[in-house]
Amino acid sequence: MKSVKKNILIINGSLGGATGNTSVLIETAKKYLSVHGANIDILHLEENEDDLKTKLTWAHGFIFTSGTYWDSWGSPMQKFLETTTQYEASDLFLYKPASVMISMHSVGGKGVLSRLQGVLNTMGLNIPPMSGFVYSLATHIALTINESQKDFNDDFWSLEDIEIVIHNLMTATQHKHDFKSWPVDSKDPQRRWL
Ligand SMILES: Cc1cc2nc3c(=O)[nH]c(=O)nc-3n(C[C@H](O)[C@H](O)[C@H](O)COP(=O)(O)O)c2cc1C
């Protein structure tokens, strides 16, 4: 049975935008997404955040990406989270699967991944198993020069692991589940409470 084409929106919250380090993770993901026949759109938040509602509505699934900046995701991603809080638990997010891919130099990226997955899940998105990925300069160097200690390489995330991330994301887009949301106050998330 041929499955319906799925729309995947890649939301890049990195400071480097379309030409940064994180864009290499995005290009690798695009390669694997095309194997699954997905329709792909990319939103580089650093350059453009127009038409968010239309793009979020269009998407059946998401890939959120960012570099690591002082132990956190990029300011464009933070702004996106603040702007889209009004869509928390709405059909724009609820149960749509979301992968997360983070780049960094050396430390902090796994914390960024876990915290971002936690935020996205709380907003209503579905975090599929094995759909989070962190790639560092340290790993990149280790994988390329570490010929004598290849035994350890399986324990590093490698760019090839993005194939697994995409497989699990696309698998999650195929399933319908009758999940429910608790009530949220979506009227005015910015109003004064104190
Ligand atoms: C302001 C700034 C802060 C950074 N902080 C960290 C950090 O805390 N930990 C780390 O491993 N790398 C850090 N980096 C390195 C970036 O995470 C890394 O180069 C990443 O791939 C950048 O992605 P981009 O080029 O897509 O913006 C920092 C880079 C910048 C510019």
The ligand as an SDF file (V2000), in Angstrom:
LIG
                    3D

 31 33  0  0  0  0  0  0  0  0999 V2000
   27.7350   32.7690   21.1380 C   0  0  0  0  0  0  0  0  0  0  0  0
   28.1350   31.3230   20.9900 C   0  0  0  0  0  0  0  0  0  0  0  0
   28.0880   30.5060   22.1090 C   0  0  0  0  0  0  0  0  0  0  0  0
   28.4340   29.1480   22.0090 C   0  0  0  0  0  0  0  0  0  0  0  0
   28.3250   28.3390   23.1160 N   0  0  0  0  0  0  0  0  0  0  0  0
   28.6420   27.0170   23.0090 C   0  0  0  0  0  0  0  0  0  0  0  0
   28.4840   26.1520   24.1380 C   0  0  0  0  0  0  0  0  0  0  0  0
   28.0330   26.5410   25.2260 O   0  0  0  0  0  0  0  0  0  0  0  0
   28.8570   24.8440   23.9930 N   0  0  0  0  0  0  0  0  0  0  0  0
   29.3560   24.3610   22.8000 C   0  0  0  0  0  0  0  0  0  0  0  0
   29.6820   23.1870   22.7330 O   0  0  0  0  0  0  0  0  0  0  0  0
   29.4590   25.1500   21.7080 N   0  0  0  0  0  0  0  0  0  0  0  0
   29.1130   26.4620   21.7700 C   0  0  0  0  0  0  0  0  0  0  0  0
   29.2030   27.2720   20.6570 N   0  0  0  0  0  0  0  0  0  0  0  0
   29.5520   26.6600   19.3550 C   0  0  0  0  0  0  0  0  0  0  0  0
   28.2800   26.4080   18.5130 C   0  0  0  0  0  0  0  0  0  0  0  0
   27.3170   25.6630   19.2520 O   0  0  0  0  0  0  0  0  0  0  0  0
   28.5790   25.5790   17.2610 C   0  0  0  0  0  0  0  0  0  0  0  0
   29.5540   26.2240   16.4770 O   0  0  0  0  0  0  0  0  0  0  0  0
   27.3120   25.3490   16.4840 C   0  0  0  0  0  0  0  0  0  0  0  0
   27.5520   24.3640   15.5110 O   0  0  0  0  0  0  0  0  0  0  0  0
   26.8160   26.6350   15.8390 C   0  0  0  0  0  0  0  0  0  0  0  0
   25.7610   26.3620   14.9340 O   0  0  0  0  0  0  0  0  0  0  0  0
   25.4360   27.3810   13.7420 P   0  0  0  0  0  0  0  0  0  0  0  0
   26.7080   27.5910   12.9610 O   0  0  0  0  0  0  0  0  0  0  0  0
   24.3840   26.6830   12.9450 O   0  0  0  0  0  0  0  0  0  0  0  0
   24.9430   28.6480   14.3790 O   0  0  0  0  0  0  0  0  0  0  0  0
   28.8620   28.6160   20.7490 C   0  0  0  0  0  0  0  0  0  0  0  0
   28.9110   29.4810   19.6240 C   0  0  0  0  0  0  0  0  0  0  0  0
   28.5580   30.8030   19.7480 C   0  0  0  0  0  0  0  0  0  0  0  0
   28.5990   31.6820   18.5120 C   0  0  0  0  0  0  0  0  0  0  0  0
  1  2  1  0
  2  3  1  0
  2 30  2  0
  3  4  2  0
  4  5  1  0
  4 28  1  0
  5  6  2  0
  6  7  1  0
  6 13  1  0
  7  8  2  0
  7  9  1  0
  9 10  1  0
 10 11  2  0
 10 12  1  0
 12 13  2  0
 13 14  1  0
 14 15  1  0
 14 28  1  0
 15 16  1  0
 16 17  1  0
 16 18  1  0
 18 19  1  0
 18 20  1  0
 20 21  1  0
 20 22  1  0
 22 23  1  0
 23 24  1  0
 24 25  2  0
 24 26  1  0
 24 27  1  0
 28 29  2  0
 29 30  1  0
 30 31  1  0
M  END
$$$$
